[in-house]
Amino acid sequence: MQLGVCLVSLVMLAGAVVVVTGRNLFRAALSLGAVLLSVAVLFLLLEAEFLAFVQVLIYVGAILTLIVFAIMLTPPPIVGPSSYA
């Protein structure tokens, strides 16, 4: 049990670092999904199945999907005059 908690905590910590320091917004959202799934695994390791189910259903299923759709539907920033010519 302690080894599992340590491994899941390392995955969670690595994902959180990528979320905070990542420059690519889509990769940061995917890392946020990994962090949220890690929290659900921690709930399972603590034998709180209902909380794990709610974590996956609400946060990973709904909130993360909303974030990814918002990223996909937002127009890219306009950098300035085109330097292709």
N, C-alpha and C positions, 0 to 999 in steps of 0.2 A: 504494500500500500504506500509506504513512504517513497519507494523508488518511482512509483507511478505518479505520485504528486510532484516529485522533483522534476521528472521528465516533462509533465504537462506544464509546470511552472516555467521551465526553460523555454518551451515553445511559445508560451504566452508572453514572456518577457521579450523574446526575439521579435515576435510579431508586433508588440507595442513599440519597440524601437524603430521598426520599419515604418509604422504608422506615423510616428512623430517626425522622423528624419527623412522619410522618402520624398523625392521630388516628383515622382509620377503619381498622380492622384488615383488612378485605377489600381495600381499595385498597393497603394496605401489602403484602399477599400478592401482589397482581397486579404491583406494582412489583418485588417480589422475583423474580417470574417473568421480568420484563423484564431484570433484572440477570443472572439465570442464563442466559437466552438470549443476552445480550450476551457473556458469557464463552464460550459455545459459538461465537459468530461470531468472537471473537478467536482461538479455537483453529483455526477454519477458515482465517482469514487467515494463521496461522502454519503452515499445511499439516499440521496434526495432526488428521486427519479422525476417527481412532478416539476421541481424547479429546473431540472435539465431539459425537460420537454418544453416548458414555457420559454426558457432561454433560447432554444433552437427555433421554436415556432414564432415568437414575437421578434426577437432581436435579429437572428440570422435570417429568418424567413421574410420578415416584413421590412425592418429598418434598413438592413443591408441592401435588399433589393431596391428600395426607394433611393438609397444613395447611389447605387450603380446606374439606375435609370436617370437620375439627375445629372450624373457625370456624362452619360451618353447623349442626353438631349441638350446640354449646354453648348452653345456655339464656341468654337475655338477663339482665343483672343486674337485681336488684330495687332500684328507686330509693328506695322508701319509700311512705308513704301516698299514695294517688291523689288528685290535686288536680283531678279532672275535675268534681267536683260543685259 
